[in-house]
Amino acid sequence: MDRGTNRIRSAKIALYRQQGKIHPRATAGRFDRLRWTAAWLTQIVFYGAPWLVLDGRQAILLDIAHEKFHVFGLTLWPQDALLLALLLIGAASGLFLATALAGRVFCGFACPQTVYTAIFTWLEARIEGDHLARLRLDQAPYGPRKLLLRGAKHGIWLLVAAWTGLTFVGYFTPIRELLPAVAHGGSGPWETFWLLFYGLFTYVQAGLAREAVCQHMCPYSRFQGVMSDADTRATTYDAQRGEPRGRERAGGGGRGDCVDCGICVEVCPAGIDIRDGAQYACINCGLCADACDTVMDKLERPPGLIRFAAERELAGGRVRPLARRPRVLAYAGLCALCMLLGAVTLATRPLLRVDVLRDRGALLRETADGDIENAYTLRLANLAAQAQTLEIAVHGMAGLRLVGDPRRTVAAGSVTTAQVTLRAPGGDTPGGARPIRFEIVPAQHPAQRTVETSTFILPGDAAGRAR
């Protein structure tokens, strides 16, 4: 009788693991609450951030068309690409650190694929019923009821995906302008493309692909094992306590605490059996631990048969302290270094950037009174949040002076090109390319002066050496 029951349970588990779409069973517990808390927090930030306004402008706006990123009053330019590089390296280091400490905890609680799959699965359960009802609906022939339920489900999925796509594009186009433009069919070609692409991408990934992304598409699942070691805490089955599996308690026939109910497999979003050991498809969400603790509670056995534990801990040893784990120290050090460099770079970034370009069409020209003139184009980028009046001065040659008004006003967060002409005495002055310096001084902040070098060309054999 016991063998027959085990065969039925094995067949039931095989159904979840191998056949058709996985319909995970709902469970409740501390990890499930933590997962939904993370989902709420991430989605409140994602959907809400584009609607924040600061000083009359969208607080977070990645304005690619005008080559500016506005982030809570801070304007970043292409010249600040180092900050973006440090941010990405620091984020990757933080992800590696989290993996070294607690396995794929990011995948289980904060990964967009996991979060949106959970949201779509929750909506599916509200419409089609629990996991068994969804399995029966999958196997049933198409009829009015099935068409109605499937139509309602996919319709709601598409609405959520469409709003997600709209929010995503709203980070790059002001969302208060985008929403009425989309409503009246007036969105631009690139905006329309990304609305459709990201909306359909969300619908396919979270509604149709689901666990296949974690099992077959996600590259992180393939190499995350190299970032963990015997001291990494991850969702683990305590085989010493649970084996051999069976319905009888230990001491009554030599059985372990695992009663082989299969609920840990039924609740798994990835459709794996945690009792088979560490697997790359496991997203470390802890739902199997919640389900197993529920069963242990009903059987009046200690919880934790499935829990977050390290391999060394399950083998009877002690987890090494963080100070003795080089991998953790390396990831933490790299993350802290990127944060420090980013803070220093942000604090010391110049608010005025200047590029000096010579007029290549005419290296020089001679005036009626014998003076020599060179023409330049100054590209003035004001990175400050207020307009700046700049005074331009030149140094490096006797008698060198600027023709015209030396002052230029540049609006806040904008780039202005200024045509500048320099004049120097001609006569018996030796020809060639002479080094000079442009000094640009903001009237409001004289200490933040900027110096750029260039050359002044005088007629003579050396004129061809101009840079």
Wavefront OBJ file of the C-alpha trace (Angstrom):
o trace
v 0.000 0.000 0.000
v 2.854 2.331 0.870
v 4.587 1.645 -2.466
v 1.396 2.398 -4.344
v 0.990 5.689 -2.527
v 4.585 6.611 -3.309
v 4.052 5.803 -7.007
v 1.001 8.097 -7.095
v 2.970 10.903 -5.451
v 5.875 10.389 -7.845
v 3.499 10.599 -10.797
v 1.958 13.759 -9.362
v 5.371 15.364 -8.963
v 6.322 14.307 -12.500
v 3.199 16.077 -13.738
v 4.380 19.304 -12.160
v 7.950 18.950 -13.336
v 7.662 17.667 -16.891
v 4.271 18.174 -18.478
v 2.922 21.426 -19.871
v 2.874 24.760 -18.129
v 3.681 24.847 -14.435
v 0.834 25.996 -12.193
v 2.434 26.528 -8.785
v 0.332 25.895 -5.734
v -0.318 28.908 -3.498
v 1.345 28.928 -0.111
v 1.801 31.338 2.769
v 4.654 32.032 5.125
v 7.419 34.460 5.955
v 9.233 34.074 2.631
v 6.018 34.546 0.691
v 5.305 37.724 2.685
v 8.834 38.947 2.113
v 8.534 38.249 -1.612
v 5.303 40.246 -1.908
v 6.764 43.057 0.181
v 9.673 43.281 -2.265
v 7.227 43.175 -5.182
v 5.169 46.031 -3.745
v 8.223 48.165 -3.024
v 9.831 47.679 -6.439
v 6.602 48.318 -8.325
v 5.689 51.397 -6.302
v 9.099 52.810 -7.204
v 8.897 51.750 -10.863
v 5.354 52.934 -11.553
v 5.493 55.987 -9.305
v 8.910 57.526 -9.997
v 8.066 58.976 -13.462
v 5.203 60.968 -11.940
v 7.388 62.777 -9.413
v 8.029 66.446 -10.183
v 10.912 68.520 -8.857
v 11.346 72.228 -9.640
v 8.755 72.040 -12.396
v 10.414 69.125 -14.199
v 10.015 65.350 -14.086
v 12.292 64.182 -11.275
v 13.704 61.229 -13.239
v 13.949 61.837 -16.985
v 16.477 60.087 -19.214
v 16.387 62.595 -22.058
v 18.410 60.751 -24.692
v 17.292 63.067 -27.509
v 18.936 66.043 -25.765
v 21.799 63.976 -24.286
v 20.860 64.703 -20.667
v 19.783 62.587 -17.698
v 17.814 64.432 -15.011
v 17.850 62.621 -11.671
v 16.275 64.490 -8.731
v 17.701 67.876 -9.657
v 21.029 66.492 -10.852
v 21.698 66.771 -14.588
v 24.130 64.258 -16.047
v 25.740 64.694 -19.457
v 27.595 62.334 -21.821
v 30.804 63.626 -20.234
v 29.619 61.989 -16.993
v 29.712 58.503 -18.499
v 32.236 57.502 -15.821
v 29.483 57.863 -13.215
v 27.268 55.473 -15.171
v 30.133 52.990 -15.487
v 30.799 53.135 -11.744
v 27.088 52.709 -11.042
v 26.865 49.598 -13.226
v 30.048 48.060 -11.801
v 28.895 48.817 -8.263
v 25.452 47.312 -8.927
v 27.021 44.174 -10.398
v 29.357 43.895 -7.397
v 26.390 44.262 -5.053
v 24.582 41.502 -6.925
v 27.630 39.247 -6.672
v 27.915 40.040 -2.962
v 24.266 39.133 -2.361
v 24.797 35.871 -4.256
v 27.883 34.997 -2.227
v 25.955 35.586 0.995
v 22.512 34.157 0.197
v 22.546 32.544 -3.243
v 20.115 33.770 -5.888
v 18.205 35.910 -3.415
v 17.891 38.699 -5.994
v 16.237 36.283 -8.413
v 13.753 35.129 -5.817
v 12.683 38.500 -4.454
v 13.580 41.429 -6.720
v 14.236 40.217 -10.275
v 11.684 41.803 -12.666
v 11.032 38.417 -14.268
v 10.172 36.902 -10.869
v 8.100 39.890 -9.753
v 6.002 40.134 -12.912
v 5.565 36.370 -13.116
v 4.213 36.444 -9.552
v 1.843 39.300 -10.449
v 0.595 37.554 -13.583
v 0.200 34.258 -11.712
v -1.798 35.998 -8.973
v -4.116 37.525 -11.591
v -4.478 34.119 -13.247
v -5.464 32.520 -9.933
v -8.082 35.212 -9.315
v -9.694 34.453 -12.693
v -9.187 30.721 -13.259
v -8.949 29.386 -9.720
v -6.311 27.507 -7.755
v -3.555 25.345 -9.226
v -5.770 22.282 -9.631
v -8.524 24.294 -11.306
v -5.961 25.736 -13.734
v -4.614 22.267 -14.515
v -8.136 21.009 -15.231
v -8.822 24.044 -17.408
v -5.658 23.356 -19.421
v -6.779 19.782 -20.070
v -10.397 20.681 -20.862
v -11.503 21.175 -24.497
v -12.232 24.705 -25.636
v -15.758 25.840 -24.951
v -17.568 29.048 -23.954
v -16.392 28.937 -20.337
v -12.761 28.282 -21.206
v -12.764 30.951 -23.913
v -14.305 33.462 -21.513
v -11.815 32.773 -18.736
v -8.816 32.732 -21.055
v -9.977 35.899 -22.810
v -10.442 37.739 -19.525
v -7.049 36.590 -18.253
v -5.106 37.563 -21.356
v -7.010 40.843 -21.608
v -6.000 41.838 -18.079
v -2.445 40.654 -18.727
v -2.267 42.872 -21.815
v -3.562 45.860 -19.853
v -0.884 45.388 -17.175
v 1.777 44.897 -19.841
v 0.607 48.010 -21.729
v 0.773 50.149 -18.589
v 4.217 48.715 -17.852
v 5.402 49.646 -21.348
v 3.932 53.136 -20.966
v 5.719 53.598 -17.641
v 9.011 52.379 -19.114
v 8.840 54.829 -22.029
v 7.786 57.523 -19.531
v 11.326 57.487 -18.146
v 12.620 58.676 -21.541
v 9.735 60.896 -22.676
v 7.934 63.107 -20.125
v 5.083 60.878 -19.034
v 2.625 63.743 -18.636
v 3.130 64.521 -22.318
v 3.315 60.886 -23.389
v -0.011 59.805 -21.906
v -2.232 62.275 -23.830
v -0.126 61.754 -26.962
v -0.756 57.999 -26.833
v -4.447 58.547 -26.081
v -4.811 60.693 -29.211
v -2.509 58.558 -31.384
v 0.153 61.244 -31.559
v 3.191 59.428 -30.164
v 6.381 59.431 -32.215
v 7.704 56.411 -34.135
v 10.374 55.482 -31.589
v 8.022 55.955 -28.678
v 5.417 53.763 -30.397
v 8.019 51.097 -31.118
v 9.209 50.907 -27.515
v 5.667 50.994 -26.148
v 4.774 47.963 -28.242
v 8.085 46.188 -27.733
v 8.310 46.546 -23.956
v 4.599 45.894 -23.446
v 4.662 42.707 -25.532
v 7.974 41.713 -23.963
v 6.402 41.904 -20.490
v 3.327 39.978 -21.652
v 5.358 37.168 -23.241
v 7.997 36.883 -20.525
v 5.733 37.058 -17.463
v 2.560 35.528 -18.910
v 3.745 32.879 -21.368
v 7.436 32.077 -20.859
v 7.491 32.246 -17.036
v 9.796 29.609 -15.579
v 11.360 28.911 -18.999
v 13.222 32.214 -18.647
v 14.877 31.047 -15.421
v 15.454 27.525 -16.713
v 16.741 28.213 -20.210
v 17.193 31.924 -21.021
v 18.682 33.663 -18.000
v 22.505 33.772 -18.221
v 22.801 34.578 -14.521
v 21.444 31.159 -13.595
v 24.292 29.569 -15.540
v 27.216 31.231 -13.818
v 25.849 32.135 -10.372
v 27.340 28.908 -9.000
v 30.881 30.307 -9.303
v 29.986 33.108 -6.884
v 28.850 30.827 -4.075
v 30.759 28.464 -1.829
v 30.187 26.086 1.063
v 29.377 29.032 3.343
v 26.664 30.535 1.127
v 23.206 30.311 2.634
v 20.588 29.189 0.138
v 17.309 27.306 0.084
v 18.394 23.783 0.984
v 16.837 20.465 1.917
v 18.270 18.876 5.071
v 18.772 15.348 3.741
v 20.283 14.043 6.995
v 17.098 14.888 8.804
v 14.607 14.112 6.038
v 15.904 10.825 4.595
v 14.790 8.164 4.121
v 11.469 9.642 3.060
v 8.227 8.087 4.119
v 4.998 8.552 6.032
v 6.270 7.087 9.285
v 8.168 9.218 11.719
v 11.791 8.536 12.577
v 11.955 5.873 15.219
v 8.921 4.120 13.823
v 10.355 2.150 10.912
v 13.509 4.202 10.341
v 11.856 7.001 8.360
v 13.095 10.579 8.208
v 11.012 13.703 8.742
v 10.174 14.087 5.029
v 6.790 12.455 4.432
v 7.209 12.745 0.655
v 4.042 14.819 0.260
v 5.433 16.649 -2.782
v 4.092 20.049 -1.719
v 7.574 21.565 -1.966
v 7.506 20.715 -5.691
v 3.925 21.907 -6.186
v 4.652 25.412 -4.846
v 7.934 25.871 -6.744
v 7.632 28.543 -9.489
v 10.477 26.887 -11.394
v 9.017 23.380 -11.093
v 12.059 21.760 -9.485
v 12.427 19.379 -6.546
v 14.650 21.011 -3.943
v 15.270 17.574 -2.442
v 17.443 16.716 -5.453
v 20.069 19.195 -4.251
v 21.322 22.530 -5.551
v 20.069 23.297 -9.067
v 20.751 26.188 -11.396
v 17.004 26.746 -12.016
v 16.285 27.382 -8.322
v 15.524 31.075 -7.816
v 15.921 30.895 -4.024
v 12.459 32.289 -3.304
v 11.934 30.126 -0.203
v 8.339 29.121 -1.054
v 9.233 25.463 -0.660
v 10.465 26.261 2.864
v 7.150 27.947 3.671
v 5.178 24.960 2.368
v 7.345 22.427 4.191
v 7.104 24.347 7.464
v 3.307 24.235 7.146
v 3.425 20.438 6.820
v 5.903 20.094 9.692
v 3.621 22.210 11.860
v 0.646 19.951 11.147
v 2.735 16.879 11.940
v 4.067 18.539 15.122
v 7.633 18.277 13.924
v 10.305 20.993 14.081
v 10.314 23.451 11.145
v 13.352 23.968 8.959
v 13.508 20.700 7.046
v 13.848 23.007 4.056
v 15.498 26.283 5.021
v 18.131 28.832 4.141
v 21.312 27.081 5.203
v 24.910 26.694 4.074
v 26.388 23.446 2.813
v 28.994 23.532 5.575
v 26.260 24.019 8.179
v 24.253 21.010 6.958
v 27.400 18.886 7.086
v 27.690 19.626 10.809
v 30.301 22.379 10.592
v 30.210 26.077 11.323
v 29.894 28.811 8.745
v 33.061 30.869 8.490
v 32.816 34.514 9.611
v 32.696 37.108 6.841
v 36.219 38.282 7.646
v 37.535 34.855 6.605
v 35.714 34.680 3.283
v 37.899 36.268 0.564
v 35.147 36.089 -2.025
v 32.757 38.146 0.116
v 35.481 40.649 1.028
v 36.436 41.101 -2.637
v 32.843 41.772 -3.744
v 32.165 44.080 -0.800
v 35.430 45.948 -1.358
v 34.732 46.450 -5.069
v 31.205 47.654 -4.328
v 32.441 50.101 -1.670
v 35.207 51.328 -3.971
v 32.745 52.079 -6.765
v 30.500 53.936 -4.343
v 33.431 55.984 -3.034
v 34.757 56.806 -6.503
v 31.251 57.694 -7.655
v 30.750 60.046 -4.704
v 34.136 61.721 -5.266
v 33.522 62.032 -9.011
v 30.085 63.514 -8.414
v 31.372 65.965 -5.813
v 34.304 67.160 -7.929
v 32.677 67.161 -11.375
v 33.073 70.558 -13.056
v 29.863 72.442 -13.682
v 31.380 74.080 -16.756
v 32.902 72.205 -19.666
v 34.630 73.912 -22.553
v 35.817 72.596 -25.929
v 37.895 74.841 -28.185
v 37.774 74.182 -31.930
v 39.847 76.067 -34.469
v 38.338 77.303 -37.699
v 39.874 74.852 -40.142
v 38.482 76.685 -43.170
v 40.876 79.604 -42.708
v 43.881 79.188 -40.447
v 44.481 82.914 -40.273
v 43.632 86.228 -41.902
v 45.434 89.550 -42.042
v 43.622 92.794 -41.275
v 44.073 96.079 -43.099
v 46.362 97.401 -40.363
v 48.625 94.353 -40.468
v 47.295 92.444 -37.466
v 46.711 88.667 -37.622
v 43.357 87.136 -36.695
v 42.442 83.523 -35.876
v 38.848 82.302 -35.529
v 37.670 79.749 -32.952
v 34.461 78.061 -31.916
v 33.966 77.579 -28.191
v 31.498 74.917 -27.117
v 30.302 75.969 -23.660
v 28.373 73.396 -21.611
v 26.747 74.739 -18.458
v 26.044 71.757 -16.194
v 24.747 73.902 -13.338
v 21.102 74.254 -12.409
v 21.172 78.028 -13.016
v 22.280 80.270 -15.877
v 25.903 81.404 -15.871
v 27.590 84.493 -17.287
v 31.054 83.565 -18.516
v 33.984 85.907 -19.112
v 36.475 84.748 -21.730
v 40.140 85.727 -21.516
v 43.202 84.608 -23.523
v 46.860 84.338 -22.511
v 50.116 83.104 -23.967
v 51.276 85.787 -26.445
v 52.269 89.408 -26.161
v 49.575 91.664 -27.539
v 47.013 88.884 -27.977
v 43.464 90.098 -27.400
v 39.884 89.040 -27.975
v 37.813 90.925 -30.529
v 34.351 91.896 -29.329
v 32.464 91.293 -26.094
v 34.299 88.778 -23.860
v 31.104 87.842 -21.991
v 28.737 85.015 -22.885
v 25.595 83.893 -21.055
v 24.726 80.204 -21.035
v 21.328 78.980 -19.852
v 21.045 76.362 -17.120
v 21.653 72.826 -18.314
v 22.400 73.801 -21.895
v 25.196 73.946 -24.450
v 26.057 77.130 -26.347
v 28.549 77.656 -29.152
v 30.400 80.973 -29.184
v 32.297 82.291 -32.194
v 35.476 83.973 -30.967
v 38.074 85.925 -32.894
v 41.565 86.576 -31.516
v 43.887 89.249 -32.838
v 47.661 89.613 -32.439
v 50.177 92.100 -33.850
v 51.760 91.117 -37.165
v 54.912 92.732 -38.442
v 58.245 91.077 -37.705
v 56.809 88.493 -35.306
v 58.208 85.024 -36.171
v 55.636 82.803 -37.888
v 54.340 79.469 -36.748
v 51.901 77.940 -34.273
v 52.057 79.543 -30.852
v 50.489 77.891 -27.790
v 47.775 79.928 -26.089
v 45.287 79.451 -23.243
v 41.603 80.223 -23.072
v 40.459 81.041 -19.552
v 36.695 80.956 -18.955
v 35.569 82.342 -15.605
v 31.948 82.116 -14.347
v 30.954 85.497 -12.947
v 28.920 83.878 -10.143
v 31.639 81.383 -9.167
v 35.103 82.750 -10.101
v 36.866 79.883 -8.362
v 35.399 77.387 -10.860
v 37.424 78.742 -13.757
v 38.223 76.491 -16.701
v 41.407 76.604 -18.793
v 41.708 75.094 -22.279
v 44.755 75.168 -24.547
v 44.909 75.839 -28.267
v 47.242 77.461 -30.831
v 47.433 80.777 -32.602
v 48.758 80.684 -36.150
v 51.067 83.398 -37.442
v 52.142 83.591 -41.096
v 55.435 81.930 -41.864
v 57.032 78.555 -42.683
v 55.820 77.033 -39.425
v 52.137 77.648 -40.093
v 51.637 74.095 -41.328
v 52.354 72.747 -37.873
v 48.993 73.956 -36.466
v 47.074 71.403 -34.498
l 1 2 3 4 5 6 7 8 9 10 11 12 13 14 15 16 17 18 19 20 21 22 23 24 25 26 27 28 29 30 31 32 33 34 35 36 37 38 39 40 41 42 43 44 45 46 47 48 49 50 51 52 53 54 55 56 57 58 59 60 61 62 63 64 65 66 67 68 69 70 71 72 73 74 75 76 77 78 79 80 81 82 83 84 85 86 87 88 89 90 91 92 93 94 95 96 97 98 99 100 101 102 103 104 105 106 107 108 109 110 111 112 113 114 115 116 117 118 119 120 121 122 123 124 125 126 127 128 129 130 131 132 133 134 135 136 137 138 139 140 141 142 143 144 145 146 147 148 149 150 151 152 153 154 155 156 157 158 159 160 161 162 163 164 165 166 167 168 169 170 171 172 173 174 175 176 177 178 179 180 181 182 183 184 185 186 187 188 189 190 191 192 193 194 195 196 197 198 199 200 201 202 203 204 205 206 207 208 209 210 211 212 213 214 215 216 217 218 219 220 221 222 223 224 225 226 227 228 229 230 231 232 233 234 235 236 237 238 239 240 241 242 243 244 245 246 247 248 249 250 251 252 253 254 255 256 257 258 259 260 261 262 263 264 265 266 267 268 269 270 271 272 273 274 275 276 277 278 279 280 281 282 283 284 285 286 287 288 289 290 291 292 293 294 295 296 297 298 299 300 301 302 303 304 305 306 307 308 309 310 311 312 313 314 315 316 317 318 319 320 321 322 323 324 325 326 327 328 329 330 331 332 333 334 335 336 337 338 339 340 341 342 343 344 345 346 347 348 349 350 351 352 353 354 355 356 357 358 359 360 361 362 363 364 365 366 367 368 369 370 371 372 373 374 375 376 377 378 379 380 381 382 383 384 385 386 387 388 389 390 391 392 393 394 395 396 397 398 399 400 401 402 403 404 405 406 407 408 409 410 411 412 413 414 415 416 417 418 419 420 421 422 423 424 425 426 427 428 429 430 431 432 433 434 435 436 437 438 439 440 441 442 443 444 445 446 447 448 449 450 451 452 453 454 455 456 457 458 459 460 461 462 463 464 465 466 467
